[in-house]
Amino acid sequence: MKSDRGRPTDGICSVTHGDGSNPVIQRTLKVVAANSSACAFLYWDRLGKRLFHPPPDVRCLPVLKGGGRRNLKIPLLLPLFWLKAILLLLRIRPRLVYAHAFEAAVAAWVARRVAGIPYIYHIHDNISISHKWTRGARAFLEWVDLHLIRDAERVVLPDLCRMLPSYKSHAGKFVILPNATDVLFRLPPVSAESGRPLTVAALGSLEITRGLGLLLSATENNREVRVIAAGHVREESAAHAISRQPNWDYRGLVPHAEVERIYAEADVVFLFYKPDLEINRLAVSIKLPEALAAGRPVLINDEVQFSKRILEWGVGYSCAYDIAALRKCLAVIARNRSDLSERSRRALAIYERELKWNVHKPKLEEMLREGGLVTK
């Protein structure tokens, strides 16, 4: 994907300030590559090793290397990421930039202002509600975010619940692209037979803000419940607490084949978010479609707006973000196996209808093709 200076190519650049391991980014990259005569992927190689397998015809360009994850180095290195990403975009001169998240969209916006390169802005987490910002910081980020939205060709959201009031004046630009999945499991539904502990799966980012401490407390000395956990435990105190719980089985970071085995053992999947942040109350978990694809109901807290959809679909359970409420909910699930089995059977049907990637992929393909932006 090369170009003479000042002359655009027919290709597309996908850009992220992450390491590319996010499954949403990987799925969209496949579609971008399939709909472009040339495709480049600009990313931040945080750990010094590639954590994803790009399509064979994608040119992968690390904008930065090092820095790690979730530490103070990241915001300090962001200006350097922006500078290098902008320079790469101006050198490559793609026909279109697909920018993942606010950080990549800033670079895409500058490239548009300087060289007229159009971009699509895929919002993963709304930046202005993603942390406990000061009032001034939040207002500034909202102002910047609205400029990114205003100048984008299209803006992607994972769900309508993430359409903030400040976005409404640009509502015509938005496309809803759920955090769907193309994963394929072939698992039987949860058995209605009783006489064994309820098995809860806790997968992905295992941290206090995802209800880990709550689940540890609610299942302590609880012989009716067994927990299988897999993923990265961020807090050392939580890792120590897990090691002391005899009914917890922590399996570390596991490959996809092992994830399927965990779902085969699981009865229900834990999807809690600490409701102190607005972004958590509007969370749309990327683990939800995977759980439903495995035919496993989910357990989510009431404060998450998406919990209403879970209950409407009949594919899970909901309770307050509270130890006693969670303990009671687990007991109810454990003692009503026939209802659990029915929700398990319904989960796969809802996945096929609502959260299967092939159902939503045409919307992304249309975005890439409209207006003559792509010439493949």
KAKA-V132198 format. One record per pair of residues at least 4 apart in sequence whose ideal C-beta (glycine too) atoms are under 7 Angstrom apart, sorted by the first residue. I is the first residue (numbers start at 0). GAP is how many residues later the second one is. D is the distance in Angstrom with one decimal. If there is no record, write none. Layout:
I,GAP,D
I,GAP,D
This chain:
0,8,5.7
0,10,4.3
0,37,3.9
0,38,6.9
0,39,4.8
0,58,5.6
0,91,6.0
2,4,5.6
2,5,6.4
2,6,4.4
2,89,6.2
2,90,4.5
6,86,6.5
7,85,4.6
7,86,6.8
7,87,5.5
8,29,6.1
8,83,6.8
8,84,6.0
8,85,5.8
8,86,6.4
9,27,4.3
9,28,6.5
9,85,5.5
9,365,4.8
10,25,5.3
10,26,6.0
10,27,3.3
10,28,5.9
10,29,6.5
10,83,5.0
10,84,6.3
11,20,5.2
11,24,4.2
11,27,5.5
11,82,5.6
11,83,6.5
11,84,4.8
11,86,6.1
11,362,6.8
12,27,4.8
12,29,6.0
12,76,6.2
12,79,6.1
12,81,4.2
12,84,4.9
13,15,5.3
13,18,5.2
13,25,7.0
13,27,5.0
13,84,4.5
14,27,4.5
14,70,6.2
14,82,6.1
14,84,5.1
14,85,6.6
14,89,4.2
14,92,6.3
14,93,6.4
15,4,6.3
15,9,5.6
15,27,5.2
15,84,4.1
15,85,6.7
15,88,5.4
16,27,5.3
16,64,5.9
16,84,6.5
16,86,3.7
16,87,5.4
17,4,5.9
17,25,6.7
17,26,6.3
18,24,6.2
18,25,6.3
18,26,6.2
18,27,4.6
18,28,6.5
18,32,5.3
19,5,5.9
19,6,6.9
19,21,6.9
19,23,4.6
19,31,6.5
19,32,4.2
20,30,4.0
20,31,5.4
21,4,6.9
22,4,6.3
22,158,6.9
22,263,6.2
23,4,6.4
23,155,5.7
23,262,6.2
24,4,6.1
24,75,5.5
25,4,6.9
25,26,5.6
26,155,6.5
26,330,5.9
27,4,6.1
27,70,6.9
27,94,7.0
27,336,6.4
28,4,6.2
28,12,6.0
28,25,6.4
28,26,6.8
28,29,6.6
29,4,6.3
29,25,5.6
30,4,6.2
30,330,6.0
30,333,5.1
30,334,6.2
31,4,6.0
31,7,5.8
31,66,5.5
31,336,6.7
32,6,4.3
32,22,4.4
32,24,6.0
32,25,5.0
34,330,5.9
34,333,4.5
34,334,6.6
34,339,5.4
34,341,5.7
35,338,5.9
35,340,5.7
36,338,6.1
36,339,4.9
38,18,6.7
38,19,4.9
38,20,6.9
39,19,4.6
39,21,5.9
39,52,6.0
39,54,6.9
40,13,5.9
40,17,5.3
40,19,4.9
40,20,6.9
41,19,5.2
41,21,5.2
41,43,5.8
41,46,5.9
42,19,6.1
42,20,6.6
43,19,5.7
43,20,4.9
43,37,6.0
44,17,4.1
44,19,6.9
44,20,4.5
45,21,5.4
45,22,5.9
45,23,5.5
46,4,7.0
46,21,6.8
47,17,6.1
47,18,6.2
53,4,4.3
53,6,5.5
60,27,6.3
62,18,5.7
62,21,4.9
62,22,4.9
62,25,6.5
63,13,6.5
63,16,6.5
63,17,5.3
63,20,6.4
66,6,4.9
66,7,5.8
66,10,5.2
67,5,6.4
71,4,6.5
72,4,5.7
73,4,6.7
76,4,6.0
77,4,6.3
77,25,6.5
78,4,6.4
79,4,6.3
80,4,5.9
81,4,6.1
81,24,5.8
81,25,5.2
82,4,6.5
83,4,6.3
84,4,6.4
84,22,3.9
85,4,6.3
85,21,5.0
85,24,5.0
85,25,5.9
86,4,6.3
87,4,6.1
88,8,6.3
88,18,6.5
88,22,4.1
88,28,6.5
89,21,6.1
89,24,6.5
89,25,5.7
92,22,6.5
92,24,6.8
93,23,6.5
94,278,6.1
94,279,6.8
95,22,5.6
95,23,6.8
95,24,7.0
95,277,4.9
95,278,6.7
96,11,4.3
96,14,6.4
96,20,5.9
96,22,3.9
97,22,5.0
97,24,6.8
98,5,4.1
98,6,4.2
98,9,4.0
98,20,5.3
98,21,6.7
98,22,5.4
98,23,6.6
99,4,5.2
99,22,5.0
99,24,6.5
100,4,6.8
100,23,4.7
100,24,7.0
101,4,6.7
101,25,4.1
101,43,6.5
103,4,6.3
104,4,6.0
104,16,4.6
104,43,4.6
105,4,6.8
105,42,7.0
106,4,6.5
107,4,6.4
107,11,3.8
108,4,6.5
108,38,6.9
108,39,5.3
108,42,5.9
109,4,6.1
110,4,5.7
110,6,4.7
111,4,6.4
111,5,5.4
111,6,6.5
111,7,5.9
111,39,5.8
117,35,4.8
117,255,6.4
118,33,5.7
118,34,6.6
119,32,6.2
119,33,5.7
119,34,4.9
119,36,6.7
119,247,6.3
120,27,5.6
120,28,6.4
120,31,4.1
120,34,4.8
121,34,4.2
122,32,6.4
122,33,6.5
122,34,5.5
122,39,6.9
124,5,4.6
124,154,5.6
125,4,6.3
125,36,5.9
125,38,6.0
125,153,6.3
126,14,5.2
126,18,5.7
127,10,5.2
127,13,4.4
127,14,4.4
127,17,6.0
128,149,3.9
128,150,4.8
129,149,4.6
131,145,6.8
132,4,4.0
132,5,4.2
132,8,6.7
133,4,6.9
134,4,6.4
135,4,6.4
136,4,6.3
137,4,6.3
138,4,6.4
139,4,6.5
140,4,6.0
141,4,6.3
141,24,5.6
142,4,6.9
143,4,6.6
144,4,6.4
145,4,6.0
145,20,6.1
146,4,6.5
147,4,6.3
148,6,5.3
148,18,6.5
148,21,5.1
148,24,6.7
149,20,6.2
151,21,6.4
153,19,5.7
153,21,5.6
153,213,5.1
154,18,4.9
154,19,5.1
155,19,5.4
155,21,4.8
156,5,4.8
156,6,6.3
156,17,5.8
156,19,5.7
157,4,6.2
157,19,6.7
157,20,5.8
157,21,5.0
157,126,4.5
158,17,6.5
158,19,6.4
158,125,4.7
158,147,7.0
159,16,6.0
160,121,5.2
160,144,4.9
160,145,6.7
161,120,5.5
162,4,5.4
162,11,6.6
166,4,6.7
174,188,5.8
174,192,6.1
176,183,5.7
176,186,6.0
176,187,6.1
177,177,5.8
177,182,5.9
178,105,5.6
178,107,4.5
178,110,6.4
179,109,5.3
179,175,4.8
179,176,6.0
179,177,4.4
179,179,6.9
179,180,5.1
180,108,4.3
180,109,5.3
180,112,6.0
180,174,6.9
180,176,5.7
181,175,4.0
181,176,6.8
182,107,5.6
182,110,5.3
184,75,5.7
184,78,6.3
184,108,5.5
184,109,4.4
186,76,6.1
186,77,5.3
186,107,5.4
186,108,5.6
188,106,5.2
188,152,5.9
188,155,4.1
188,156,4.7
189,77,5.1
189,106,6.9
189,150,5.5
189,151,5.2
189,154,3.8
190,150,6.4
191,145,4.7
191,146,4.7
191,149,3.9
192,144,6.6
193,143,5.0
196,26,6.8
196,27,5.8
196,28,5.9
196,29,4.3
197,26,6.1
197,27,5.1
197,69,5.4
197,70,7.0
197,132,6.3
197,135,5.9
197,136,3.9
198,27,4.9
198,29,6.3
198,66,5.6
198,67,5.2
198,68,4.8
199,25,6.2
199,27,4.9
199,66,6.9
199,68,5.7
199,70,5.3
200,27,5.2
200,61,5.5
200,62,6.6
200,65,3.7
200,68,4.8
200,69,6.7
201,4,6.2
201,13,6.3
201,25,6.1
201,27,4.5
201,68,4.5
202,27,5.3
202,28,5.5
202,56,7.0
202,59,7.0
202,84,5.9
203,27,4.7
203,83,5.4
204,5,5.8
204,26,6.1
204,27,6.3
205,4,6.9
205,6,5.2
205,23,5.9
205,25,4.8
205,26,6.5
205,27,4.6
205,32,6.9
206,5,5.8
206,27,4.4
206,28,6.3
207,4,5.6
207,5,4.9
207,27,5.8
207,30,6.5
207,66,7.0
208,65,4.5
208,71,6.8
209,62,6.1
209,63,6.2
210,4,5.7
210,59,6.9
210,61,2.7
210,62,6.7
210,63,6.5
210,90,6.8
210,110,7.0
211,4,6.4
211,26,5.4
212,4,6.4
212,25,6.6
213,4,6.1
213,58,6.3
213,107,6.7
213,109,5.9
213,112,5.8
214,4,6.0
214,12,6.8
214,55,6.0
214,111,7.0
215,4,6.6
215,25,5.1
215,26,6.9
215,29,6.6
216,106,4.7
217,105,5.2
217,108,4.1
217,109,4.4
217,112,6.5
218,6,4.8
218,8,5.7
218,26,7.0
218,28,6.2
219,25,6.6
221,25,6.6
223,107,6.4
223,110,4.8
224,22,6.4
224,105,5.3
224,109,6.7
225,21,5.2
226,20,6.4
226,21,4.8
226,22,6.9
227,21,4.9
227,23,6.8
227,34,5.3
227,37,6.1
227,38,6.4
228,13,6.5
228,19,6.3
228,21,4.7
228,22,7.0
229,21,4.6
229,22,6.7
229,24,4.8
229,29,7.0
229,32,5.9
230,22,6.7
231,21,6.4
232,5,5.5
232,6,4.4
232,9,6.7
235,4,6.5
236,4,6.4
237,4,6.4
238,4,6.6
239,4,6.8
240,4,6.8
241,6,5.2
241,8,5.1
250,7,6.9
253,4,3.7
253,5,5.9
255,4,6.8
256,4,7.0
257,4,6.5
258,4,6.6
259,4,6.4
260,4,6.7
261,4,6.1
262,31,3.8
262,33,5.7
265,30,5.5
266,73,6.1
267,28,6.5
267,29,5.2
267,30,6.8
267,31,5.2
267,65,6.2
268,18,6.8
268,22,4.0
268,27,5.1
268,29,4.8
268,30,6.9
269,29,5.4
270,14,5.0
270,16,6.1
270,17,6.3
270,27,5.0
270,28,6.6
270,29,4.6
271,28,6.7
271,29,4.9
271,49,6.6
272,7,3.9
272,10,4.6
272,28,6.6
272,31,5.4
273,6,5.7
273,47,6.7
274,5,5.8
274,6,5.2
274,26,6.8
274,28,3.6
274,46,5.4
277,4,6.3
278,4,6.8
280,22,5.5
280,23,6.0
280,24,6.1
281,23,5.7
282,21,5.4
282,23,6.7
283,22,5.8
286,4,5.9
287,4,6.4
287,10,6.1
287,67,7.0
288,4,6.0
288,62,6.1
288,66,3.8
289,4,6.6
290,5,4.8
290,7,5.2
291,23,6.0
291,55,4.4
291,56,6.7
291,58,5.7
291,59,3.8
291,63,6.1
292,58,4.8
294,49,5.2
294,52,5.0
294,53,4.4
295,48,6.4
295,51,6.2
296,18,5.6
296,19,4.6
296,20,6.7
296,43,6.6
296,46,4.1
296,47,5.8
296,50,5.7
297,12,6.2
297,17,6.8
297,18,4.0
298,17,6.2
298,18,4.9
298,30,6.9
299,4,5.5
299,6,7.0
299,7,4.6
299,10,5.6
299,16,6.2
299,18,5.5
300,6,6.7
300,17,6.8
300,18,6.6
300,19,6.6
300,20,4.3
301,5,5.7
301,16,5.2
301,17,6.3
301,18,5.1
302,18,5.5
305,4,6.5
306,4,6.5
306,11,4.4
307,4,6.3
308,4,6.2
309,5,6.0
309,6,4.2
309,8,6.4
310,7,5.7
312,37,4.8
313,29,6.1
313,32,5.2
314,28,5.7
314,31,5.5
314,32,4.5
314,35,5.1
315,27,6.6
316,12,5.9
316,16,6.0
318,6,4.4
318,7,5.8
318,10,3.9
319,5,4.2
321,4,6.5
322,4,6.2
323,4,6.3
324,4,6.2
325,4,6.4
326,4,6.6
327,4,6.5
328,4,6.5
329,4,6.2
330,4,6.3
331,4,6.3
332,7,5.9
335,4,6.4
336,4,6.2
337,4,6.6
338,4,6.5
339,4,6.4
340,4,6.6
341,4,6.5
342,4,6.4
345,4,6.2
346,4,6.4
347,4,6.5
348,4,6.4
349,4,5.4
350,4,5.1
350,5,5.9
351,4,5.4
356,4,5.7
360,4,6.3
361,4,6.1
362,4,6.6
363,4,6.5
364,4,6.3
365,4,5.9
367,5,6.6
367,6,4.9
368,5,5.3
